[in-house]
Amino acid sequence: MGNDQKELLPEQEDTAVSMRRCVIATKNIPAGHKFTEENLGVMRLGDYQEGLHPRYFYEILGTFTQQSLRAYEAIPKDFIDRQ
């Protein structure tokens, strides 16, 4: 009678991707600039951008950008790996 594992149905996958949150730049950030609470945020960007999971928000505070970022651009998923 079922199991305790949650699985997405194929028709739910598009919605699940579009509802994911990610860490974003809240304003333009030049390369080499420090990440702060003033220039980072967490937002759902729909299915056109995937970025760093919000669990890493506090981990990247105080680190420096390696590339320029535009406002509302997702922080790349591999940012943590590059540190």
QUIKA-V803116 format. One record per run of one state. SS is the DSSP state (alpha for helix, beta for strand, coil for the rest). FROM is the first residue (numbers start at 0). TO is the last residue. If there is no record, write none. Layout:
SS:FROM:TO ; SS:FROM:TO
This chain:
coil:0:8 ; alpha:9:17 ; coil:18:19 ; beta:20:24 ; coil:25:27 ; beta:28:28 ; coil:29:32 ; beta:33:33 ; coil:34:38 ; beta:39:43 ; coil:44:44 ; alpha:45:47 ; coil:48:52 ; alpha:53:59 ; coil:60:62 ; beta:63:63 ; coil:64:67 ; beta:68:68 ; coil:69:72 ; beta:73:73 ; coil:74:77 ; alpha:78:81 ; coil:82:82
